Amino acid sequence: MEAANLTLGFGTKTVLENVSLKFPARAVTSLLGPTGSGKTTFLRTLNRMNDKVSGYRHTGDVRLGGRSIFKDRDLMEFRRRVGMLFQRPNPFPMSIIDNVLAGVRAHKLVPRKEFRTVAEARLTEVGLWGAVKDRLGDSPFRLSGGQQQLLCLARTLAVNPEVLLLDEPTSSLDPSTTENIEGLIRSLASRLTVVMVTHDLAQAARIGDRTALFFDGRLIEEGPTEQLFLSPKHAETVRYVSGLFGDRRLLGVVVGADSTT
């Protein structure tokens, strides 16, 4: 997946300007930036979630497999291929097992006799099967917040996406659940393209293969995560990863102090 010369806005306000960024397959790309930098709007564009927002406009392109995503008329199929996990869990008002199978049923991906096998496989993959196997008919709202987020991840994975978009997926979770989900993300990157928005610099350093920094609607710098943190090329990057833009200081990473260009 890649964005090419993407400029977008709402009405007269431009939110992102001339962003070009490639997302390698089987890797995690972290998107960093202060609040209001445009990174979440950019992520939502990759899933075409801004299409119906009043005043939305864009120029440039986003391509998946060499084809413009804006030419896909079947949004349901497109969003099967490009799944998204949000900041807060959003389980559907149906049973736990029906949550996992919602997309499988809608897309008619497997015969009915295989439904339970699919549900068990995905719930096992996210580490939730042991906790729910005896109450698959229960409401998901009886689960903890962390378990609900894992359920939403299982639901997303059940339709076999090619790309997984993550919008601060652990920001509302406890440290233990956060650690579990980070491990899952690393594992999923062995077969998926993963793009993750995070405000947690340490998280980006832990699990991002590549990192991109947005500031004031512009893509400032992108590259291998270690390079961006240890040898940043731009002054904005140096200041951001040093914690001077008000975000959390990176834990355990020494920032190259000689990068000022």
Helices and strands as residue ranges (DSSP letters): E 2-10, E 13-22, E 27-32, H 39-46, E 56-64, E 67-68, G 69-71, H 75-81, E 82-85, H 96-107, G 112-114, H 115-125, H 129-132, G 140-142, H 145-157, E 163-167, H 175-188, E 193-197, H 201-207, E 210-215, E 218-224, H 225-230, H 235-241
